[in-house]
Amino acid sequence: MTPSATTTNLASPVDTKKVDDVAPKPLKDVTGTVLSSLYVERAWKLARKVLTRQDAPDLFPHFTFPGLTYYTWNDSTFWTSGFFPGIVWLLYERSLITPLPVAPSKDLLLAAQKWQIEMAKEQFKTDNHDLGFMIMPSFSRDYDLTGNRASLDVVVNAARSLASRFSPITGTIRSWAGARTKLYSLNDQDVDFVVVIDSMMNLDLLYYAAHHTGDKSLADIATTHATTTLANHIRPNYSSYHLVSYDPNRQGVVRHRLTNQGYANESTWARGQAWALYGFAAVYQWTKDEKFLDAAIEIANYFLSRVDESNGVDTIIYWDFDAPRPGVWDVSAAACASSGLLILQQLAPDRCNYLESVLRILDTVTARATSKGDCLLERSTSNDHEHALHRLTEHGVVYADYYFLEAGNRLLQLQGKQSNLSREDGRS
């Protein structure tokens, strides 16, 4: 049936970059793990190269093949291309929290602004739903941290481009033009309106633009999409489907619930569950609608209930929670979920006690998945679906590094808040 129109009243979002209202539980020293200078130095080794060239980069890191140490690169049109510019912005953001050993903040800022230059032209892209991934990691931080109005304009234009993919019939933003494996082919856009759970990560773009422009229509589209996705992608036990296809000719009824990258249609793909966790937490951050907080917490609890700690040492995120064991890991799911769990820890500290879980996950990531190549982390899985057209496992990928560093920044902010509380209370 046709979803009812949604009217969104935007709250002033809690700034997850400035943790001012959280009294965290005692935070163990994580300096030697996720906050190790090793990761900053490795990221900067690649990022700093722009400082010695006159032109801006037009190719961006994507992934490393299993067993190899160097990145493959894509141009700005590819969905992952915004993550490395975002990594450089995370370095600059971190330098404002604590001095970094690699370079002064001014050099980090210069590099971050240079890395994002070529991404700006993607603001008008309307054939891709991943504009949030492509634009927000760098341009929103540029505006937040420097007040650069040109970057805000990029975000707003990108949000309007993304909004053009919204269908009031399905109540969703189209993700892909189609989807294929060796088992199925959804190639008729007039019949299959394809939405993947990854789409939840792109709604922040719409809310951010709405907040800064007053254009509530952008927020309404985001909230309608989130509401529809909650109804149709999230199972009663709060696990998630990867892909839902709607029929725009039949009032948007669901035609298919499938996977394109997970183990099976009814399994729970770990990165998809992480996308859902983080995405619904962000929707609650903007809307303060308790149904989205409830959903995010239940999705998070399901995620944590499926981690593998059977060896008594590691907290392992396998690529799909229902795939046969032993299986391949997905460190990108671990990193994204960790950052999302820290958002929930901040937004609802009275209901969420996720800090120790995050630290256990990240301890395993740093101990067992630190890379020796261009990327920071290995052991991610892009796709291990048996019938996928292309499978890739046990490799490094740029978005794992991005969410890993983002989680580290969130931990630093929590750690700083704890120190401030200790000083205010007269504790050493």
C-alpha positions in Angstrom: 0.0 0.0 0.0 1.1 3.6 -0.5 2.9 4.9 2.6 1.3 7.9 4.3 3.1 11.2 4.0 5.6 11.9 6.8 6.1 15.2 8.4 9.4 15.5 10.3 10.2 17.9 13.1 13.9 18.1 13.2 15.6 18.2 16.6 18.8 20.0 17.1 21.0 17.0 16.8 23.4 15.9 19.5 26.8 16.7 18.1 28.6 13.4 18.0 31.8 15.3 17.4 31.5 17.1 20.7 30.4 14.8 23.5 29.3 17.3 26.1 26.4 15.6 27.8 27.6 12.0 28.4 28.9 10.6 31.6 30.5 7.5 30.3 31.3 4.4 32.3 35.0 4.1 33.2 36.9 3.8 29.9 39.9 1.5 29.8 43.1 2.7 28.2 42.8 2.1 24.5 45.9 4.1 23.5 47.8 1.0 22.4 45.0 -0.4 20.2 42.5 1.5 18.2 44.1 4.8 19.2 47.6 3.8 18.3 49.6 6.3 16.4 50.4 3.5 13.9 47.1 4.0 12.2 47.4 7.7 12.0 50.9 7.4 10.6 49.8 4.9 8.0 46.8 6.9 6.8 48.9 10.1 6.7 51.7 8.4 4.7 49.3 8.1 1.7 47.3 11.3 2.4 50.3 13.6 2.6 51.3 13.0 -1.0 48.8 15.7 -2.1 50.9 18.4 -0.4 53.7 17.9 -3.0 51.5 18.1 -6.1 49.8 21.0 -7.7 46.7 19.3 -8.8 44.0 17.6 -6.7 43.7 13.8 -6.8 41.2 12.4 -9.3 41.6 8.8 -8.2 40.7 7.5 -4.8 41.6 4.4 -2.8 39.1 1.5 -2.8 40.5 -1.9 -1.7 43.5 -4.2 -1.6 43.3 -7.6 -3.1 43.8 -10.6 -0.7 47.5 -11.0 -0.1 48.5 -7.8 -1.7 49.5 -4.5 0.0 48.6 -1.8 -2.5 45.3 -0.1 -3.1 43.2 -0.3 -6.2 41.9 3.1 -7.1 38.6 4.4 -8.6 37.5 7.8 -10.0 35.1 10.1 -8.2 32.0 8.5 -9.6 32.5 5.2 -7.6 30.5 4.9 -4.4 33.5 4.4 -2.1 35.5 7.4 -3.4 34.4 9.7 -0.6 35.8 7.6 2.2 39.5 8.4 1.8 38.9 12.2 1.8 36.8 11.5 4.8 39.8 9.7 6.5 41.9 12.7 6.0 39.2 14.9 7.6 39.1 12.4 10.5 42.8 12.9 11.0 42.3 16.7 11.1 39.4 16.3 13.5 41.5 14.1 15.7 44.3 16.7 15.7 41.8 19.2 17.3 41.2 16.7 20.1 44.8 15.6 20.7 48.1 16.5 19.1 49.2 14.0 16.4 52.8 13.0 15.7 52.5 13.1 12.0 52.0 16.8 11.0 50.6 20.1 12.3 46.9 20.6 12.1 47.3 23.2 9.3 48.9 20.6 7.0 46.2 18.0 7.8 43.6 20.6 7.0 45.2 21.5 3.7 45.5 17.9 2.7 41.8 17.2 3.6 40.6 20.1 1.6 42.7 19.1 -1.4 41.6 15.5 -1.3 37.9 16.5 -1.5 38.2 18.8 -4.5 37.4 16.3 -7.2 34.5 14.8 -5.2 32.6 18.1 -5.4 31.4 17.5 -8.9 29.4 14.4 -7.7 27.0 16.7 -5.9 24.7 16.7 -9.0 24.8 13.0 -9.5 21.3 11.5 -9.7 22.0 8.0 -10.9 23.4 6.8 -7.6 21.9 6.6 -4.1 25.4 6.5 -2.4 25.7 10.3 -2.3 25.8 10.2 1.5 28.9 7.9 1.4 30.5 10.1 -1.3 29.8 13.6 0.1 29.2 13.5 3.9 32.6 12.1 5.1 34.4 15.2 3.9 32.2 18.1 3.0 30.0 18.0 6.2 33.1 17.9 8.3 34.6 20.8 6.4 31.6 22.9 7.1 31.4 21.7 10.8 35.0 22.3 11.5 35.9 25.3 9.4 32.6 27.0 8.4 33.4 26.6 4.7 30.1 27.7 3.1 31.1 26.2 -0.3 31.2 22.7 1.3 27.7 23.2 2.8 26.5 24.1 -0.7 27.9 20.8 -2.0 26.0 18.9 0.7 22.8 20.7 0.0 23.0 20.1 -3.8 23.9 16.5 -3.2 20.9 16.1 -0.9 18.6 17.5 -3.5 20.1 15.1 -6.1 19.5 12.1 -3.7 15.9 13.3 -3.1 15.2 13.1 -6.8 15.4 9.3 -6.5 12.5 9.2 -4.0 9.2 7.6 -5.0 6.0 8.6 -3.0 4.4 5.4 -4.3 7.0 3.1 -2.6 7.9 5.5 0.1 11.5 4.9 -0.5 14.6 6.2 -2.3 15.7 3.9 -5.2 19.0 2.3 -4.4 20.0 0.5 -7.5 18.8 0.4 -11.1 18.6 -3.4 -10.8 20.3 -6.3 -9.1 21.8 -9.6 -10.4 23.4 -12.8 -9.2 23.7 -16.1 -11.0 20.3 -17.0 -9.6 18.2 -13.9 -10.3 18.1 -10.7 -12.4 16.0 -7.7 -11.5 16.6 -5.5 -14.5 13.3 -3.7 -15.2 13.0 -0.5 -13.2 9.4 -0.2 -14.1 8.7 -3.4 -12.2 11.4 -3.7 -9.5 12.1 -0.6 -7.4 15.2 -1.9 -5.6 16.1 -0.7 -2.1 19.1 -2.1 -0.1 19.7 -1.7 3.6 22.8 0.3 2.9 20.4 3.1 2.0 20.0 3.9 5.7 23.5 5.3 5.7 22.7 8.0 3.2 19.8 9.6 5.0 22.1 11.7 7.2 22.8 13.7 4.0 19.1 14.7 3.7 18.7 15.5 7.4 21.9 17.6 7.5 20.8 19.6 4.5 17.3 20.1 5.9 18.8 21.3 9.2 21.0 23.9 7.6 18.5 25.1 5.0 15.1 24.7 6.6 13.9 22.6 3.7 11.7 20.2 5.6 10.9 18.2 2.4 14.3 16.7 2.5 13.9 15.5 6.1 10.4 14.2 5.3 11.8 12.1 2.5 14.4 10.7 4.8 11.9 9.9 7.5 9.5 8.3 5.1 12.3 6.1 3.7 13.4 5.1 7.2 9.8 4.2 8.2 9.2 2.1 5.1 12.6 0.4 5.6 11.9 -0.4 9.2 8.6 -2.0 8.1 10.0 -4.1 5.3 13.7 -4.7 5.8 13.7 -5.4 9.5 12.4 -8.8 10.6 10.4 -9.3 13.8 13.6 -10.4 15.6 15.4 -7.2 14.4 17.7 -9.0 12.0 17.7 -7.4 8.5 17.2 -8.3 4.9 19.7 -7.0 2.4 17.5 -6.1 -0.6 13.8 -5.4 -0.9 12.1 -4.9 -4.3 8.9 -2.9 -4.5 6.4 -2.8 -7.3 5.7 0.8 -8.2 2.7 -0.3 -10.4 0.9 -1.9 -7.4 1.0 0.8 -4.8 4.6 -0.2 -3.8 3.9 -3.7 -2.6 6.9 -5.8 -1.8 7.8 -8.2 -4.6 11.0 -9.8 -3.3 13.2 -10.0 -0.2 16.6 -11.1 -1.4 20.3 -10.9 -0.7 22.9 -9.8 -3.1 26.0 -10.0 -0.9 25.0 -12.2 2.1 24.8 -15.9 2.6 21.1 -16.5 1.8 17.9 -14.6 1.4 16.8 -15.3 5.0 20.2 -15.0 6.5 21.6 -11.9 8.2 24.5 -10.2 6.3 26.7 -8.7 9.0 27.6 -5.5 7.2 23.9 -5.0 6.3 23.1 -5.3 10.0 25.8 -2.7 10.8 24.4 -0.4 8.2 21.0 -0.7 9.8 22.3 -0.2 13.3 24.2 3.0 12.4 21.5 4.3 10.1 18.6 4.1 12.5 20.7 5.6 15.2 21.4 8.6 13.0 17.7 8.9 12.1 16.9 9.1 15.8 19.7 11.6 16.3 17.9 13.9 13.9 14.2 13.2 14.6 14.2 12.2 18.3 11.4 9.8 17.3 11.5 7.1 19.9 10.5 4.4 17.4 13.8 4.8 15.6 15.8 4.7 18.9 13.9 1.5 19.9 14.7 0.0 16.5 18.4 1.0 16.6 18.8 -0.5 20.0 17.1 -3.8 19.1 19.1 -4.0 15.9 22.3 -3.4 17.9 21.3 -6.0 20.5 20.7 -8.5 17.7 24.1 -7.7 16.2 25.9 -8.2 19.5 24.0 -11.4 20.2 25.5 -12.9 17.0 29.2 -12.1 17.5 31.4 -15.1 18.0 33.4 -15.2 21.3 33.6 -19.0 21.4 37.4 -19.2 21.6 37.4 -17.1 24.8 39.8 -14.5 23.4 38.4 -12.9 20.2 35.2 -11.0 19.5 34.7 -12.0 15.8 32.3 -10.6 13.3 31.8 -13.1 10.5 30.7 -11.8 7.2 27.2 -13.3 7.6 25.8 -14.4 10.9 24.2 -17.5 9.4 27.0 -18.7 7.1 28.7 -22.0 8.0 31.5 -21.9 10.5 34.4 -21.4 10.4 34.0 -18.7 7.8 35.5 -15.4 6.6 35.4 -12.3 8.7 34.1 -8.9 7.8 36.1 -6.2 9.6 34.2 -3.5 7.8 31.0 -4.6 9.6 32.9 -4.6 12.9 34.2 -1.1 12.3 30.8 0.4 11.2 28.9 -1.3 14.0 31.4 0.0 16.5 31.0 3.6 15.4 27.2 3.2 15.4 27.2 1.6 18.8 29.1 4.6 20.1 26.5 6.9 18.6 23.8 5.0 20.6 26.0 5.1 23.7 26.0 8.9 23.5 22.4 9.4 22.5 20.8 7.1 25.1 23.3 6.4 27.9 20.5 5.4 30.2 19.5 2.6 27.8 22.8 1.6 26.2 25.8 0.0 27.7 27.8 -0.8 24.6 31.2 0.6 25.4 32.9 -2.6 26.6 31.4 -4.5 23.6 32.9 -1.9 21.3 36.3 -2.2 23.0 36.3 -6.0 22.7 35.4 -5.8 19.0 38.1 -3.3 18.3 40.7 -5.1 20.4 40.1 -8.1 18.1 40.3 -6.0 15.0 43.6 -4.4 16.0 45.1 -7.7 17.2 44.0 -9.9 14.3 43.4 -7.6 11.3 45.9 -4.8 11.2 47.3 -4.6 7.7 50.9 -4.1 6.6 49.9 -2.5 3.3 48.2 0.7 2.1 45.0 0.0 4.0 44.9 0.1 7.8 42.9 -3.1 8.2 42.4 -6.4 6.3 40.0 -9.3 6.7 37.0 -7.5 5.3 34.6 -9.2 2.9 32.9 -7.3 0.1 30.8 -10.2 -1.2 30.9 -13.9 -0.5 27.5 -14.8 -1.8 27.8 -18.2 -3.4 26.0 -17.0 -6.6 27.5 -13.5 -6.7 28.9 -12.4 -10.1 32.1 -11.3 -8.2 33.3 -12.6 -4.8 36.0 -10.9 -2.7 37.0 -11.9 0.8 39.9 -11.4 3.3 41.0 -8.1 1.9 41.4 -4.5 2.9 38.8 -1.9 2.0 38.7 1.9 2.5 35.4 2.1 4.3 36.6 -0.3 7.0 39.4 2.1 7.7 37.1 5.1 7.7 34.7 3.7 10.3 37.6 2.4 12.4 39.1 5.8 12.6 35.7 7.4 13.2 35.1 5.0 16.1 38.5 6.0 17.4 37.6 9.7 17.3 34.4 8.9 19.2 36.4 7.0 21.9 38.8 9.9 22.2 35.9 12.3 22.8 34.5 10.0 25.4 37.9 9.6 27.0 38.3 13.4 27.1 34.9 13.8 28.7 35.8 11.3 31.4 39.0 13.2 32.1 37.1 16.4 32.4 34.6 14.8 34.8 37.5 13.4 36.9 39.1 16.9 37.2 35.8 18.5 38.1 35.2 15.9 40.8 38.7 16.3 42.2 39.7 12.8 41.2 43.1 12.1 39.7 
